[in-house]
């Protein structure tokens, strides 16, 4: 599991952590049954307060993305397809919002904005490195 | 949770000057706390009271369960302190100085000492009086942590350290929390230094506590809004939670407090578009002081 934290962005670090791990789970980068690093291990690896890590972990647990196993390690939960689809859409809608806001601020027409978006999507599909 | 130290209605006067003003504060055990505030806000005076170096004009301070004024050797052996201005025995070498201080403690951890000397690249043979300010701070930190203190007080400990040493010291503080379950209080006005390791922020403003909150909550409370409007913006926004603003015809830049839930309401009311962003500690800091803007 690779997470990159910006400690000076002003976004609470537990939230950055939670968001990145959540993304890795719903995108399938972290598979169900996979174990998350222990609070202590991750805290030392990232130089973060252990409280921050447990806070992020407990939020993910509350969201139903991970669960505690006997022995207290956290593993990625098995999610059904409907559930994953909903979560993926929610996530995407959130990211699309800020792009839409930029389009509005720049005064682009809906058609132009959609055109650019479609173009980029097509380009990204052809680009193998983006897998 | 037990508290590592506790101040109760503590006031400290120096002649006519009130350095600490009826201050009540409790620092929980096993935490890393950032003590912030402007110059002269009372940070060092507060730490002096915690170890009994200064006595309150009124009120009380309790440290590790004991009145701070009468801490005995048993309690002091559980405390580590790095002061802003270190007082060393300049004629000793680094190693001699370490041996000298180690002799006061039964549980001095030679392995930790050696590892820190290596990590921080401090030469044991160097004469203490010739150390650069940065290296003197490193020595101060090593001297304060090798007896496994339960309470570690750091008063501007990293002001002279280069970024690499700073990272190492911060990483070590996390380790200390794991290994010793220590409580650490770092006073600093370099917000970038402490932002990554502290979970709790106490801010002093002219001898009073202006903030006593988790860093997460603090970051959630304050944000910056970029407001875009299709129609010209008519004057300043009057909402009391708008802390500062710059507006021109179609754009406004606001600093707001506790307004996370109000974005949609605001967008509808003024027919505008709001992009909200978090603020880091450095930018929140000026907002925590009365009339200082």
Boltz contact constraints between the chains, C-beta under 6 A:
constraints:
  - contact:
      token1: [A, 7]
      token2: [B, 195]
      max_distance: 6.0
  - contact:
      token1: [A, 7]
      token2: [B, 196]
      max_distance: 6.0
  - contact:
      token1: [A, 8]
      token2: [B, 192]
      max_distance: 6.0
  - contact:
      token1: [A, 8]
      token2: [B, 280]
      max_distance: 6.0
  - contact:
      token1: [A, 10]
      token2: [B, 219]
      max_distance: 6.0
  - contact:
      token1: [A, 10]
      token2: [B, 278]
      max_distance: 6.0
  - contact:
      token1: [A, 10]
      token2: [B, 279]
      max_distance: 6.0
  - contact:
      token1: [A, 10]
      token2: [B, 280]
      max_distance: 6.0
  - contact:
      token1: [A, 11]
      token2: [B, 278]
      max_distance: 6.0
  - contact:
      token1: [A, 12]
      token2: [B, 216]
      max_distance: 6.0
  - contact:
      token1: [A, 12]
      token2: [B, 219]
      max_distance: 6.0
  - contact:
      token1: [A, 14]
      token2: [B, 216]
      max_distance: 6.0
  - contact:
      token1: [A, 40]
      token2: [B, 178]
      max_distance: 6.0
  - contact:
      token1: [A, 43]
      token2: [B, 174]
      max_distance: 6.0
  - contact:
      token1: [A, 47]
      token2: [B, 171]
      max_distance: 6.0
  - contact:
      token1: [A, 49]
      token2: [B, 32]
      max_distance: 6.0
  - contact:
      token1: [A, 49]
      token2: [B, 197]
      max_distance: 6.0
  - contact:
      token1: [A, 49]
      token2: [B, 199]
      max_distance: 6.0
  - contact:
      token1: [A, 51]
      token2: [B, 199]
      max_distance: 6.0
  - contact:
      token1: [A, 101]
      token2: [B, 275]
      max_distance: 6.0
  - contact:
      token1: [A, 105]
      token2: [B, 228]
      max_distance: 6.0
